[in-house]
Amino acid sequence: MNELGQITALLSAVGRGNQAAMDELLPLVYGELHSIAARYFRRERCDHTLQPTSLVKAALMLTR
């Protein structure tokens, strides 16, 4: 199974309440989430204090 298929299967399992699937999913998507956040922050004003890593970690904490 390719990575996209694995992510899809894990998302499905998470939707059914499987917490172990969430633990497997997070490492697979962390890098992409960080990249998205970094691109977003490059378009923001330069004096904000939130960093991409902090944003992604906060978002992931909401999933727990």
ZAZA-947368 format. One record per atom (N, C-alpha, C, CB): x, y, z; residue in one letter. Coordinates in steps of 0.02 Angstrom, whole numbers, plus 50000, padded with zeros to 5 digits. Glycine has a CB too. Layout:
<atoms>
XYZa ...
</atoms>
This chain:
<atoms>
500434994150000m 500005000050000m 500455006250000m 499525000050061m 500295011049956n 500695017149954n 500515021550014n 500575020949888n 500905026950023e 500815031250082e 500115034450083e 501345036650084e 499875036650026l 499205039650023l 498675034650043l 499065042349952l 498735028550019g 498255023350038g 498295021750113g 498385017049998g 498895021850140q 498995020650211q 498665026250252q 499745020050228q 498765032450230i 498465038150265i 497705037650263i 498705044850234i 497435035950205t 496715035250198t 496445029850244t 496525033550125t 496775024150247a 496565018750291a 496595020750364a 496995012450279a 497125024250382l 497195026550451l 496665031650469l 497895029350463l 496505036250423l 495985041150436l 495315037650446l 495935046150377l 495185032550408s 494575028750416s 494545025450484s 494515023450360s 495105022650505a 495135019450571a 495055024550627a 495805015650579a 495355030350618v 495275035650668v 494545037650673v 495715041750650v 494215038150617g 493505039750615g 493075034750653g 493265040350545g 493315028650658r 492965023450695r 493175023350768r 493085016550664r 493605028250788g 493795028750858g 494425025050878g 493245026350900g 494815022850829n 495425019050843n 496005023950860n 495615014550782n 496165024650924q 496685029250946q 497375026950922q 496675029851022q 497495020550918a 498135017950894a 498265020150822a 498165010350899a 497735020550782a 497795022850713a 498015030150712a 497135022050675a 497765034250759m 497975041250763m 498725041650778m 497565045050817m 498955037350821d 499675037350838d 500105035550778d 499805032450895d 499845031350734e 500205029650673e 500155035150620e 499935023050644e 499585038450619l 499455043550568l 499885049850578l 498715045450570l 499955052050639l 500285058450652l 500985059050622l 500325059550726l 501415054050630p 502085054650599p 502055055050522p 502515048750619p 501545052050492l 501485052150420l 501285058950393l 500985046950397l 500885062750431v 500635069050407v 500975075150436v 499905069550420v 501385074250488y 501695079950522y 502085084350474y 502145077450578y 502505081450434g 502935085350388g 502525089550340g 503385080650349g 501995086650313e 501575090450266e 501205096050301e 501075085750231e 500955094650361l 500615099950399l 501095105650415l 500325097050464l 501715103950432h 502215109050447h 502365113250385h 502865105750473h 502425110050328s 502545113650265s 501975118450248s 502645108750208s 501365116150258i 500785120450245i 500795126450291i 500125116450253i 500925125250355a 500945130750403a 501505135750386a 501055128050475a 502085133150366a 502645137650348a 502475141950288a 503275133450334a 502145138950238r 501945142950179r 501445148350199r 501635138350126r 500975146550243y 500485151450266y 500825157250302y 499975148050312y 501285155650347f 501605160950386f 502055165350343f 502015157850442f 502305162950289r 502705167150245r 502295172850215r 503025163050188r 501635171950212r 501195177050185r 500945181850239r 500605173850151r 501085180350302e 500855184450358e 501355190050372e 500745180150420e 501135194750414r 501585200150434r 502185197250472r 501215205550477r 502725200850471c 503355198150498c 503385198450575c 503935201850469c 502945202150607d 503005202850680d 502575198050720d 502835209850699d 502275193050687h 501885188150726h 502375183550763h 501415184050680h 502135180550817t 502585176550859t 502465169050852t 502515178450931t 501915167050824l 501775159950817l 502205156950761l 501025158750802l 502485151250773q 502915147850725q 502555141650698q 503595145850757q 502735139350638p 502405133450609p 502405127350655p 502745131650544p 502965126050687t 503005120250731t 502515120750788t 503715119450759t 502455126650818s 501985127650873s 501265126850850s 502085134650904s 501115129350792l 500435128750765l 500255121450753l 500375132750700l 500705117750722v 500555110750708v 500495106750773v 501115107650663v 500935107950820k 500885104350884k 500235105950920k 501485106050929k 500025112250919a 499395114150951a 498805110850916a 499305121850950a 498825110650850a 498275107450813a 498255099950828a 498365108550737a 498825096750833l 498845089650847l 498615088150918l 499555086950836l 498745092650964m 498505091651033m 497745091751035m 498795097151079m 497425095450990l 496695095650988l 496405088950966l 496455101150940l 496805084750934t 496555078250911t 496585073050965t 496955075950851t 496885074651019r 496975069651073r 496415069951123r 497635070651110r 
</atoms>
